[in-house]
Each structure stands twice: as structure tokens, then as C-alpha cells.
């Protein structure tokens, strides 16, 4: 097996987008400096010192509280990104992600190509990363602290150089080992400063002196004992964000980060095999204010380029309240991907046509407003005039696939026999027809052609029993008429196209 550890040494600053801040900046937690940027470090500010000491060294130091939630979100995003390369991804708090690469090498052919993808992705995000590669998860995790070039430990085909790997492990400082502080202090007092010093001692003596924990650690390090870790799974909701030093001042400047966030969303949807129904955006301005806006979607397939145009169209009526420091995207509504069965020569009802209709609908809703876009939808009812209802256009198009009614074979046969016998236009309410000895009259004579078809229902409210017929009007039009079996009167209910 081949494990890769991605460690983000500057995660507290990266999570806040403050690593490359021009001024002197430091993060604090419980009145202790956690991390400082390069400018603050050059003034003597270092992690571990008190806030008072840091301020005495640098009076114009900007202090911010450490945001543990933002760090966890950033780590989750890295794990989600790494999930596209491997199904075995593990979180290693507080700042590392592990993934198993054996299957990925078979896909990408060689390690060099995969390595370039990792490095370029982190550079695009402006993140610092240290890589560790080894035959066990713990070894990769420890080597990532040293940031040893993978090329010196493994060849292009993924085969480890055992001697180089063992030398790198033996040179590791014992301060990196996951052991209790008391155990580490005792080892230092004994003159043990590297992992190689510990490995040279008999394990039975180590266990007798320090307990079973140290020998278990050595066994996991060498792969002699299974190192089982909980696997990462994509979250139920999508969250992504981008930070901008100095802020962005125009909508056109936002186009590229919007595209980048939608690209991340596309990979997330591909992993979960689903489709999003909303885009919830939020602007964080330099003055600390926030502005949220959303976009409901009707698309049947994810098309990033078309979504960018929709988002920019949604941005047109908005006015930026200032410089945007952070752009965040959240998606919480999802449906499963629908499987479409299409006929070879059926182009009128193809998924491409349906997708175009959904895109047009989204644009209309943006231009006119969602409260002005409606469409007719079918509903279960016994009477024809109650079979349709006017609904919001977005709501009517987003019924999940698993909630759609699937007719039985008998119902399909019955529907196919009667679909063509329904008029395109209904009279609401039905209009009364005169009945004389000569026949039926409604603005002219009516001649019955086909029928009857019995409708009988609503016994729990007010029973309706009707016999429907197709009739030809004196003017040549085909009509849909029925006889009310309860009051013995005739009515005109619609016209065929």
C-alpha cells in the first residue's frame, strides 16, 4: 500500500485567508499566540508567546481570534477535494489529510502526474502544503512534518525505496511521535532524540519500561499492526469559500472565484451522484458586514458554464456595498440524478430539450421574479376539472425521482387508450346543453360520435356520476360532453384541438 499525507502547516491562517496579509497579523487562543504571518515573525512574534509579549515586540500587531470551526471546514474541503483521487481518505486533525494511492496510480499511470495535480491544486488555492509518503498511514503522517520530496522515497510507478524510507524514518525527532509528554521527557533524559534511537532498543524492554503504547506505535509505523482509522465521507451539505486580500470591488472580478466554487460543487455532486436545487451565496465585506442572496435552479444536468451566466444575471440588479473580502457558497437542497430512457428517434421529448426548457425557465424567473412564473401541473383527482393545478414553476419541476408515481402495466394500457380522448381546452364551469326531441343543442346541433365513458367518484363529499361522450358540433368542431346521471342534464365540458 502507498499512503500520502497532505499537511497544511499554516491552516489557522489559511482558514481565515490571512496568511498573505500585508500587515503584521497574529492569531491568538486563550491569550497565547497560535500563529503569526511572515511580517509579524520578522518582528519577533512567534507561536507560544503570550499576547502581552507579542504586543510589546510589535505595537501595531493585528490580533485575531483563532477560528477552529473555519479550520475544520477548510480541512473538510481539502478531504473532499482529495476524495476524487482515492476512496480511502482520512482526516488527521488538526491540519492533515491522509489518502491511499494504490488505486489512483492505476488510474493516473504514474506518481509524477498525480503529484503535479496535487501541487497545482494547492497553488491555485494559495495554500501551503507539506507531503509525506510511506507504506503505512502513521509513517506518512510523521514524514509530512519533514516535507521530504516524494521523488526521493518512491519511483514513478509507486514502488518505495525501502532504504531511503527507513533512513528518513530513523532521522525523525521523537517530539513528532504520538506519545505522552512524560514518556517523551524520559526518552530525552535517556539520550533518545530520534526514532532510530528508539527502534534500536528491544521492544520487550520498551514495553516493560514505558507500557504497551510505545510498542503499538512502532508496530503501526512498520505495518506490523493494522492502523484502522475512520474514513472520510462527503458531507450532506456543500460549503465553499474564497478569500481576497484587499477585497474585490466589481462584479466582473467575482466571475473567476464564482467559477472556481462552482467547479468544486461539480466535483461534490459527482461524488454524491446528486443534483443541487439551490445556490446560496454570501458576501463578506471588508467593514465586517454581510450580504446573502440565493438562486433556485431547475436544471436536470449540471452545466457550470451556463450556471455562471445565471449567477452573473442574478448579480445584475445587486449593488456591492463595498469591497468583498470573502465569497462563500452553500448548497443544502439536493435530488438524486434521474435516469432517462429515450427512444432512438424521439427528439421532441429528449433530455436536451427538457434541459433547455429548464434553463429558459431559470432565466425567466430571474428576469420577471419567481412570483410571476407559474405552470400547470397534474394532480390526482376524480373529476377532469380538478386534474390540473397552477403551481410555482420552480416547484413543479423539482419533484425527486423517487417521489414520482410509477403506473402499473394495467394503468399504462388504460392511459394509452384514453390519452387521445381528452380535450385540449376545458370549459370551467361546464356549460349547460339544451336537450329536445330533435337532439342536443349548444349554439348549434351536437351529434354524439363515441361513448359513454363513466366517471364516478367523490362519494365522500358530493357524489358525481357522469357519462362522457365525444360529439361533433354543427360547425365541425369536436366536443367533449357529458350527461350528469344524477340530475339527468347534459353539459359541454371542452373542445378538442
SEVEXNU-720477 format. One record per residue (C-alpha): x, y, z. Coordinates in steps of 0.02 Angstrom, whole numbers, padded with zeros to 5 digits, always signed. Example, Ala and Ser with C-alpha at 12.3 -4.5 7.8 and 13.67 -1.06 7.14 Angstrom:
<kemis>
+00615-00225+00390/+00684-00053+00357/
</kemis>
This chain:
<kemis>
+00000+00000+00000/+00052+00180-00029/-00009+00317+00086/+00006+00505+00057/-00014+00634+00193/-00061+00813+00147/-00015+00929+00291/-00064+01112+00296/+00061+01193+00417/-00020+01365+00403/-00201+01305+00416/-00256+01430+00551/-00203+01575+00438/-00261+01489+00278/-00434+01460+00350/-00454+01648+00376/-00369+01696+00212/-00243+01798+00312/-00077+01713+00275/-00027+01838+00141/-00091+01992+00232/+00022+02142+00203/+00016+02198+00384/+00079+02110+00540/-00051+01985+00596/-00060+01851+00729/-00193+01728+00788/-00222+01701+00972/-00312+01572+01079/-00329+01581+01268/-00215+01734+01270/-00075+01637+01182/-00009+01669+01007/-00053+01520+00897/+00022+01576+00731/+00091+01735+00652/+00115+01784+00471/+00284+01818+00393/+00282+02006+00430/+00244+01976+00614/+00375+01839+00627/+00507+01957+00559/+00466+02072+00707/+00498+01932+00831/+00319+01870+00858/+00316+01680+00875/+00191+01545+00918/+00180+01503+01103/+00217+01675+01173/+00087+01773+01268/-00015+01909+01186/+00063+02039+01302/+00239+01989+01249/+00190+01995+01065/+00115+02168+01083/+00270+02230+01173/+00376+02174+01024/+00257+02244+00894/+00138+02382+00947/+00045+02387+00781/+00014+02199+00779/-00160+02149+00722/-00233+02013+00832/-00373+01897+00778/-00451+01753+00874/-00417+01579+00806/-00569+01509+00715/-00572+01321+00746/-00734+01299+00650/-00660+01382+00496/-00506+01270+00510/-00613+01114+00517/-00715+01173+00367/-00555+01205+00269/-00488+01032+00315/-00654+00954+00262/-00643+01044+00094/-00467+00976+00066/-00527+00800+00109/-00674+00820-00010/-00555+00876-00148/-00440+00727-00112/-00589+00609-00117/-00590+00619-00307/-00419+00534-00310/-00449+00398-00181/-00593+00312-00093/-00485+00292+00064/-00472+00467+00137/-00447+00500+00323/-00443+00662+00422/-00292+00686+00535/-00333+00835+00647/-00282+00967+00671/-00206+01001+00499/-00179+00845+00392/-00272+00728+00272/-00220+00550+00228/-00263+00457+00068/-00215+00287-00002/-00143+00299-00179/-00131+00121-00246/-00292+00132-00348/-00253+00310-00401/-00086+00257-00477/-00176+00131-00587/-00288+00271-00649/-00157+00408-00673/-00021+00287-00733/+00122+00365-00635/+00154+00458-00473/+00232+00611-00555/+00071+00656-00644/-00029+00635-00485/+00098+00737-00386/+00086+00882-00510/-00104+00883-00491/-00088+00897-00302/+00040+01037-00307/-00051+01140-00440/-00216+01125-00346/-00140+01192-00185/-00051+01331-00276/-00214+01387-00357/-00292+01396-00185/-00144+01489-00112/-00115+01354+00019/+00049+01292+00091/+00064+01103+00093/+00192+00976+00153/+00186+00800+00083/+00232+00637+00166/+00229+00470+00076/+00257+00298+00151/+00193+00120+00163/+00087+00150+00320/-00029+00292+00373/+00072+00335+00529/+00237+00339+00434/+00165+00455+00301/+00092+00566+00437/+00259+00583+00527/+00361+00611+00368/+00245+00752+00315/+00319+00857+00457/+00489+00848+00369/+00418+00888+00196/+00534+00763+00110/+00519+00760-00079/+00418+00606-00132/+00539+00579-00277/+00674+00530-00152/+00563+00397-00071/+00465+00321-00215/+00486+00297-00402/+00364+00347-00539/+00274+00179-00535/+00239+00193-00349/+00373+00074-00283/+00453+00133-00120/+00641+00147-00097/+00648+00048+00065/+00822+00103+00117/+00784+00288+00089/+00618+00271+00180/+00696+00185+00330/+00834+00318+00340/+00704+00457+00335/+00603+00375+00474/+00755+00344+00583/+00802+00529+00571/+00634+00589+00636/+00635+00683+00801/+00546+00594+00943/+00447+00754+00977/+00342+00709+00823/+00291+00539+00893/+00113+00518+00963/+00173+00479+01139/+00131+00552+01308/+00236+00704+01360/+00300+00610+01512/+00363+00469+01402/+00448+00591+01283/+00537+00680+01427/+00601+00516+01495/+00666+00464+01324/+00760+00629+01305/+00838+00608+01476/+00898+00437+01417/+00980+00517+01265/+00849+00460+01141/+00819+00603+01020/+00771+00516+00858/+00656+00374+00807/+00809+00273+00756/+00871+00275+00936/+00706+00200+00996/+00699+00070+00857/+00871+00007+00908/+00807-00044+01081/+00723-00212+01115/+00535-00194+01108/+00507-00305+01258/+00613-00188+01364/+00524-00035+01293/+00354-00108+01336/+00410-00154+01511/+00479+00021+01542/+00352+00131+01452/+00197+00024+01428/+00115-00055+01279/+00078+00111+01192/+00254+00136+01126/+00269-00040+01052/+00096-00024+00973/+00153+00139+00893/+00311+00056+00823/+00209-00091+00756/+00088+00026+00666/+00233+00127+00599/+00311-00027+00518/+00146-00102+00459/+00156-00249+00579/-00012-00200+00656/-00166-00131+00570/-00188+00057+00588/-00377+00071+00568/-00441+00250+00550/-00617+00316+00517/-00643+00354+00333/-00699+00523+00272/-00870+00533+00189/-00936+00683+00089/-01047+00793+00200/-01234+00808+00173/-01217+00992+00126/-01091+01083+00018/-00992+01232+00082/-00853+01325-00005/-00773+01496+00006/-00638+01609-00066/-00541+01748+00023/-00469+01902-00062/-00334+02013+00015/-00389+02192-00002/-00560+02139-00069/-00639+02137-00241/-00728+02294-00297/-00827+02245-00452/-00945+02107-00506/-00834+02057-00651/-00691+02023-00530/-00806+01898-00443/-00832+01797-00601/-00673+01692-00583/-00697+01644-00398/-00880+01605-00435/-00822+01487-00573/-00696+01406-00454/-00829+01375-00321/-00949+01303-00448/-00810+01187-00507/-00790+01123-00328/-00979+01100-00318/-00975+01000-00480/-00850+00876-00407/-00952+00864-00247/-01111+00823-00345/-01016+00693-00446/-00957+00607-00287/-01132+00601-00212/-01220+00564-00377/-01348+00701-00350/-01403+00870-00417/-01421+01032-00320/-01579+01136-00319/-01510+01296-00244/-01358+01410-00236/-01344+01512-00077/-01211+01646-00091/-01144+01764+00041/-01032+01917+00027/-00921+01963+00174/-00865+02143+00157/-00706+02223+00224/-00806+02325+00350/-00874+02165+00430/-01049+02172+00354/-01128+02027+00261/-01249+02010+00117/-01338+01848+00071/-01429+01806-00089/-01489+01644-00166/-01530+01566-00333/-01655+01424-00358/-01620+01305-00500/-01722+01191-00614/-01584+01111-00718/-01582+00923-00747/-01393+00917-00777/-01252+01017-00700/-01178+01136-00829/-01050+01252-00748/-01037+01375-00892/-01224+01402-00901/-01234+01417-00713/-01102+01554-00715/-01210+01653-00836/-01362+01629-00723/-01265+01686-00571/-01198+01841-00661/-01376+01877-00720/-01435+01865-00540/-01297+01986-00489/-01352+02121-00614/-01482+02207-00503/-01372+02195-00347/-01256+02335-00292/-01098+02291-00196/-01095+02378-00027/-00905+02387-00031/-00753+02279-00062/-00792+02092-00049/-00664+02008+00065/-00742+01833+00065/-00861+01746-00054/-00949+01590+00013/-01065+01464-00069/-01183+01344+00019/-01300+01212-00054/-01424+01117+00054/-01559+01054-00065/-01519+00902-00173/-01610+00773-00276/-01547+00609-00348/-01488+00602-00528/-01631+00546-00639/-01607+00406-00764/-01692+00445-00930/-01745+00311-01055/-01756+00387-01228/-01810+00315-01394/-01686+00313-01537/-01782+00438-01646/-01876+00530-01508/-01808+00707-01517/-01959+00807-01462/-01953+00740-01285/-01765+00719-01271/-01673+00766-01112/-01582+00903-01210/-01747+00988-01248/-01802+00971-01067/-01637+01044-01008/-01655+01193-01125/-01832+01222-01059/-01767+01219-00880/-01631+01346-00924/-01757+01462-01005/-01868+01445-00853/-01725+01492-00736/-01688+01647-00841/-01871+01698-00842/-01881+01680-00654/-01728+01791-00635/-01794+01923-00754/-01977+01926-00701/-01971+01860-00523/-02021+01690-00458/-02193+01752-00405/-02237+01788-00587/-02188+01620-00661/-02315+01479-00648/-02359+01324-00744/-02496+01194-00747/-02462+01028-00661/-02563+00868-00647/-02634+00807-00483/-02735+00656-00429/-02922+00692-00440/-03077+00600-00497/-03154+00743-00596/-03070+00814-00753/-03085+00996-00699/-02987+00954-00540/-02846+00859-00627/-02738+01014-00651/-02674+01146-00534/-02574+01307-00556/-02408+01295-00463/-02246+01391-00445/-02141+01350-00598/-01989+01302-00495/-02086+01188-00376/-02170+01097-00518/-02003+01048-00599/-01906+00984-00450/-02003+00830-00396/-01875+00699-00342/-01868+00544-00447/-01909+00429-00302/-02070+00526-00266/-02141+00515-00441/-02286+00397-00461/-02250+00248-00572/-02407+00175-00652/-02433-00012-00663/-02442-00105-00828/-02632-00104-00822/-02633+00083-00790/-02512+00114-00934/-02626+00017-01051/-02779+00113-00990/-02690+00280-01005/-02627+00246-01182/-02805+00204-01234/-02881+00364-01167/-02743+00496-01182/-02802+00549-01356/-02982+00562-01296/-02951+00711-01183/-02985+00887-01247/-02852+01022-01253/-02969+01152-01179/-03098+01133-01040/-03246+01244-01002/-03243+01296-00821/-03377+01281-00760/-03459+01161-00885/-03592+01244-00992/-03770+01176-00997/-03833+01095-01158/-04014+01102-01214/-04098+00934-01243/-04252+00923-01356/-04341+00787-01451/-04231+00829-01602/-04070+00807-01505/-03937+00909-01411/-03908+01095-01445/-03769+01215-01391/-03753+01361-01513/-03800+01232-01644/-03833+01046-01657/-03722+00916-01570/-03707+00737-01638/-03637+00602-01523/-03494+00503-01602/-03416+00398-01464/-03454+00350-01285/-03503+00334-01150/-03355+00336-01029/-03411+00331-00848/-03336+00446-00714/-03398+00404-00539/-03317+00473-00382/-03312+00594-00235/-03439+00492-00137/-03360+00557+00023/-03407+00738-00022/-03543+00754-00154/-03555+00608-00270/-03527+00644-00454/-03580+00517-00586/-03553+00566-00768/-03558+00482-00937/-03437+00568-01059/-03458+00569-01249/-03365+00638-01397/-03482+00741-01505/-03469+00839-01667/-03535+01017-01668/-03636+01086-01810/-03486+01193-01856/-03371+01041-01868/-03282+01054-01701/-03259+00900-01592/-03330+00924-01418/-03320+00833-01253/-03493+00822-01173/-03562+00727-01026/-03729+00680-00952/-03749+00702-00766/-03825+00537-00713/-03894+00611-00553/-03991+00762-00620/-04011+00692-00799/-03943+00851-00881/-03813+00873-01019/-03658+00985-01012/-03519+01041-01129/-03351+01016-01045/-03221+01053-01179/-03159+01059-01358/-03030+00951-01446/-02891+01038-01542/
</kemis>
